[in-house]
Amino acid sequence: MPTMRKDLQHAVKLARIELTPEEEARLGPQLGDILKYVDKLNELDVEGVEPTAHAVPLTNVLREDEPRESLSHEAAMRNAPKTSNGLFIVPKIVE
């Protein structure tokens, strides 16, 4: 059991959380069950199994990056709340 407490304290430190003694007493056995399950998974023969980052293959669904006509200056300025000399006027954010 001292190893389990050490593992719990290590996990708590990594997660940067604080546990009350009551929470430690409750979560300790739960962590033990999780670690037993991980040990059971370590018994599996994975020889010849290629490592994966995802359970299912992922592909990007992005459109092709092709040049196209952009907004005209007038169309862009039409939605601006304030303008001056053809430029956007925005609130000052840096002193």
N, C-alpha and C positions, 0 to 999 in steps of 0.2 A: 504493500500500500504506500510506503514512502515514495516509491518511484512514481506512482500515480499522482500524488500530491505535487511532486516536482514537475511532472508533465503539465499539470493544471496550472501551476504558478508560471511556468514558461509560456503557456498559451495565453494566459491573462496578461503577462508582460508584453507579448507580441501584439495583442489586441488593444493594449493601452486602456484597459478597463480596471475598475476596482470592484472586488467582490467582498461581500460581508462573509463572516465565518459560516453563516447559515447557507448562503449561496454556494460557497465552496463545498460544503457537506452534501448539498443536493446535486451540484454539477460534477463532482468528482466521479461518482459511479457512472454517470452518463458518458463522460469522457472515456472512462474505462471500457464501456461497451463499444464505443466508436473505435478505440484503438485495437480491441480484440477483433473487430470486423476487418480493419485494415490489415492486421496480421494474417487473417484468413485469406484475404485477397492476395497477399504476398506469396501464398502457397501455390497459386495458379502458375501453370507452365505457359509462359508467354514467348517461348523460343520461336522465332520466325514471324512474330506479330509486329508489324510496322507501327512505330509510335504515331499517334495522331493528336492534333490539337482540338479537333471537333469530332463528334460522333458521326456526323453526316458531312459530306463534302459541301463546301460553300463556294459560290461564285458571285462575283460582283455583277450587279444589275444596273450599271451606270450607262448612260447614253454615250455615244461616240463624241469625242471632243472635236467638233467641226466649227470653223468660223461661220458666223452668221451676222446679220445686220443688227446693230445695237440701237439703243434709244437715241433719238435726236436730242440735241442740247435743249431745245424748247420743250420737248416732252418730259425730260428729266426735271427741268426747272418748274414745270407746271404743278408738281406736287409739293414743292418746297414751301414751308410756312413763311420763311423770310428769305429774300434775296437782295443782292446789291451788286451792281455791275456784272451781272451774269454769274454770280457765285452764290453758294449756299451760305446763309448766316446761321451760325450755331452758338449756343451758350458757351461762355468761357468756362473751362473745367480745370485749368491749371493756373495757379497764381504766379 
